[in-house]
């Protein structure tokens, strides 16, 4: 577990881009978020699944999408494009997740020692990005546990870890709830996603009633959580506005 001192610092929480099947306006939205809400002291945490890895999945894949090699090439291309994720957030921290870890799980499944596999910063050419299992954030309101996704149930993760909690993974959950007992008060936040709902990569969810909600999470210098929704128009494009 990575321990980070965030007292007096803003923390941006990005979740589930699933590059290269991310929403086409996600990088513009994130750049606008950075300009309006962040400063040089701010911490940027990716809650995981920055990569999709559709072609590497253990589940059936769609032959009309990229091959594994082409998907990786496209992901690197968009990460490094002008205004892309690396240019906007060169010092991002990302927690372990089911999609971004697919190559390592594939290697393990086939009995390949991980020493043969490059790290994600090497593969993506993002040497200043750090990957950690999970995070314990120290804020003015106390500890905040951060992971990719362990429970979408109401308040359960914060209850289980005994402190406030933040996670992604659940694309259709964009919520922050507060929970108070006799001795403690904590929040449980789920940060939605930044996926392209229309992509064939997410065709598995076309009949699901809950749909992805686009947005990010933010923790203020004083430790209070906030959700910032990416509002879209009738064509599912960002309307260009921030609250």
Secondary structure, 3 states (H helix, E strand, C coil): CEEEECCCCCEEEECCCCECCECCCHHHHHHHHHHHHCCCCCEEEECCCCECCHHHCCCCCCCCCCCHHHHHHHHHHHHCCCCCHHHHCCCCEEECCCCCCHHHHHHHHCCCCHHHCCCHHHHHCCCCCEEECCEEEEECCEEEEECCCCCCCCCHHHHHHCCEEEECCCCCCEEEEEEECCCCEEEEEEECECECCCCHHHHHHCCCCCCCCEEEEEECCCCCEEEEECCECCCCCECCCCC
